[in-house]
Amino acid sequence: MTRFPSYRDPILFGKMQSNTLNFVFGLTIGLVFAYVGISYMTGPPTPWPTQMRYVATEDQETKLRSPLRSFLTHEDLEKIRAIVQPIEFMDAHVHNDDDKEARRLEKEIRVLCWVMTSPENLESKAKHVRSTWARRCNKLLFISSVTNKTFPAIGIDVPEGRDHLTAKTMKAFKYIYEHHMDDADWFMKADDDTYVILENLRYFLSSQNTNEPIYFGHHFKTIVKQGYFSGGAGYVLSKESMRRFGAHGSNETVCRQDGGAEDAEFGKCMENLGVKVGNSTDKLGRSRFHCFDPDTHLMGGYPDWYYQYDAHGAKKGRESISDYAISFHYVPVDKMYAMEFYIYHLRPYGIESGKQELNQGRSS
């Protein structure tokens, strides 16, 4: 007679119990890691246990350590990031916004954006810059050390590393001068962790003259007599500034070609070329270019060096940031998409935001 399994059979029952426990245990572990992964990607960014923020101060770097907030290792979080990718959304939803003014300025104030990146950052950072704010540039270039025709990225003959950022910037502007001078009226340099609001940049530039030797950004008051602009916050050159750089920027007695802190060395170059540092604060004295992320400029917690560097007193809080802010730095990938949502999608019902006249007029 055929013998059917019975829960009374102690050996068989023990195997069934063991298999059930293994299944439940495995399912629980899987759900825990899935929850942690999704929470990590969709919630506030959790810093790596050894994460550092690098800020160039002359030839040194200030390293700001983030506190340990996660039991996961760096390798664990990288694996989760590879599985749970940020959402790349296109702005397909109709908001019924009146964007005629922005469209007009897009045609009249042509901005070339070049983004400093590297081969290892193309997929992890640059791709997301391209998918968010940079698609609003009139002309977009990614400058790397190696040419990538599929991305695409322009390779220039400079080794990677912080010691060669000056050379990368000098050669990038030279390349733009030789190949793209007629493609734009203003020329902006940004990093692959910078976020730029192009509509606000064009509004600000609409009150400036691109035929004057001038450039704009987040103003640091040290090292260079007239000061210089933070590289991470991005800085934008007039066409006349580009002409002067194209004519004399390769002269080593005028502009250092490599070494030093990139933004400070470029600031010395601009000063030697007779290019003025312009004031970009709005009519209420509030900042538009920012060398940290929005949270830091809102809440404070600046590193000590910043209080000596910032030309406008290292202010913090909502009243210090222009309603027409232009740029922020140290913006991770997930926060880029968050900013894209908050700026271009989120709307309070019943409130129509009118235009403000916040430009001060041309810098002198």
Residue pairs with C-beta under 8 A, 6 or more apart in sequence:
5 12
6 12
7 13
7 16
33 80
36 72
36 80
37 80
37 83
37 84
38 84
40 46
40 70
40 72
40 77
40 80
40 84
41 80
41 81
41 84
41 86
41 334
42 334
45 332
45 334
45 335
46 69
46 70
46 77
47 66
47 67
47 69
47 70
48 66
48 70
48 74
48 77
49 68
49 70
49 73
49 74
50 65
50 74
51 65
51 66
52 63
52 64
52 65
52 66
53 63
53 64
53 66
53 330
54 61
54 62
54 63
54 162
55 61
55 62
55 64
55 232
55 291
55 303
55 305
56 162
56 165
56 231
56 261
56 262
56 263
56 264
57 261
57 305
57 309
58 223
58 260
58 261
58 264
59 260
59 261
61 162
62 303
62 305
64 303
70 77
72 80
86 128
86 333
86 334
86 337
87 337
88 128
88 131
88 337
89 337
89 340
91 344
91 345
93 345
95 345
95 347
101 355
102 199
102 202
105 199
105 202
105 203
105 206
106 136
106 138
106 198
106 202
108 206
109 185
109 186
109 202
109 205
109 206
110 138
110 139
110 183
110 184
110 185
110 186
111 137
111 138
111 139
111 184
111 185
111 186
111 187
111 188
111 198
111 201
111 202
111 205
111 236
112 137
112 138
112 139
112 140
112 141
112 176
112 180
112 183
112 184
112 186
112 187
112 188
113 134
113 137
113 139
113 140
113 141
113 188
113 190
113 196
113 198
114 140
114 141
114 142
114 143
114 172
114 176
114 187
114 188
114 189
114 190
115 126
115 129
115 134
115 140
115 141
115 142
115 143
115 190
115 191
115 192
115 194
116 143
116 165
116 168
116 169
116 172
116 189
116 190
116 191
116 192
117 125
117 126
117 129
117 142
117 143
117 144
117 153
117 191
117 192
118 144
118 145
118 160
119 144
119 145
119 146
119 148
119 153
119 160
121 192
122 142
122 144
122 148
122 151
122 153
124 333
125 192
125 193
125 333
126 142
126 151
126 153
126 192
127 151
128 333
128 336
128 337
129 190
129 192
129 194
129 336
130 140
130 142
132 195
132 336
132 337
132 339
132 340
133 195
133 196
133 197
133 198
133 336
133 340
134 140
134 196
136 198
136 199
137 188
137 198
138 183
138 184
139 180
139 183
139 184
141 154
141 172
141 176
141 180
142 151
142 152
142 153
142 154
143 153
143 154
143 156
143 168
143 172
143 175
144 153
144 154
144 155
144 156
145 155
145 156
145 157
145 158
145 159
145 160
145 168
146 153
146 155
147 153
147 154
147 155
148 155
154 175
156 168
156 171
156 172
156 175
157 171
158 164
158 167
158 168
158 171
158 258
163 258
163 259
164 258
164 259
165 231
165 262
166 256
166 257
166 258
166 259
166 260
166 261
166 262
166 265
166 266
167 257
167 258
167 259
168 262
169 189
169 231
169 262
169 266
170 249
170 250
170 255
170 257
170 258
170 266
170 269
172 189
173 187
173 189
173 237
173 242
173 245
173 249
174 245
174 246
174 249
174 250
176 187
176 242
177 242
177 243
177 245
177 246
177 249
178 246
181 239
181 242
181 243
181 246
184 239
185 205
185 210
185 239
186 205
186 210
186 236
186 237
186 238
186 239
187 236
187 237
187 239
187 241
187 242
188 196
188 201
188 234
188 235
188 236
188 237
189 231
189 234
189 235
189 236
189 237
190 196
190 234
190 327
191 231
191 232
191 234
191 329
193 232
193 329
193 330
193 331
193 332
194 232
194 233
194 234
194 327
194 328
194 329
194 331
195 327
195 328
195 329
195 331
195 335
195 336
195 339
196 234
196 326
196 327
197 324
197 325
197 326
197 327
197 343
200 288
200 322
200 324
200 325
200 326
201 236
201 326
201 327
203 324
203 359
204 216
204 280
204 288
204 324
204 326
204 359
205 236
206 359
207 359
207 360
207 361
207 362
208 214
208 216
208 238
208 278
208 362
208 363
209 238
209 362
210 238
210 239
210 240
211 238
211 239
211 240
212 238
212 240
212 276
212 362
213 238
213 240
213 241
213 244
213 273
213 274
213 275
213 276
214 238
214 240
214 241
214 275
214 276
214 277
214 278
214 363
215 229
215 235
215 236
215 237
215 238
215 241
215 270
215 275
215 276
215 277
215 278
216 229
216 235
216 236
216 278
216 279
216 280
216 289
216 363
217 229
217 230
217 233
217 234
217 235
217 236
217 280
217 289
218 229
218 230
218 233
218 235
218 287
218 289
218 290
218 291
218 310
218 327
219 227
219 228
219 229
219 277
219 279
219 280
219 310
219 311
219 312
220 227
220 228
220 229
220 230
220 263
220 264
220 267
220 309
220 310
220 311
221 227
221 309
221 310
221 311
222 308
222 309
223 261
223 264
223 267
223 268
224 264
224 267
224 268
224 271
225 271
226 267
226 271
226 276
226 277
227 267
227 277
227 311
228 263
228 264
228 266
228 267
228 268
228 270
228 271
228 277
229 235
229 263
229 267
229 277
229 289
230 263
230 289
230 291
230 329
231 262
231 263
231 266
232 263
232 291
232 329
232 330
233 289
233 290
233 291
233 327
233 328
233 329
234 289
234 326
234 327
234 329
235 263
235 266
235 289
237 245
237 275
240 275
241 270
241 273
241 275
244 273
244 274
244 275
245 255
245 269
245 270
245 273
245 275
248 254
248 255
248 273
249 255
249 269
249 273
250 257
254 269
254 272
254 273
255 265
255 266
255 268
255 269
255 272
255 273
256 265
256 268
256 269
259 265
267 277
270 277
271 277
276 363
278 363
279 360
279 363
280 287
280 288
280 289
280 326
281 287
281 288
281 312
281 322
281 360
282 288
282 322
282 323
282 324
282 358
282 359
282 360
283 357
283 358
283 359
283 360
284 322
284 358
285 312
286 319
286 320
286 321
286 322
286 323
287 297
287 312
287 315
287 320
287 321
287 322
287 325
288 322
288 324
288 325
288 326
288 327
289 326
289 327
290 297
290 321
290 325
290 327
290 328
290 329
291 306
291 329
292 302
292 328
292 329
292 330
293 328
293 329
293 330
293 331
293 335
294 321
294 328
294 339
296 302
296 330
297 316
297 320
297 321
297 328
298 316
298 317
298 318
298 321
299 316
300 316
300 317
302 314
302 316
306 314
307 314
322 358
323 356
323 358
324 356
324 358
328 339
331 339
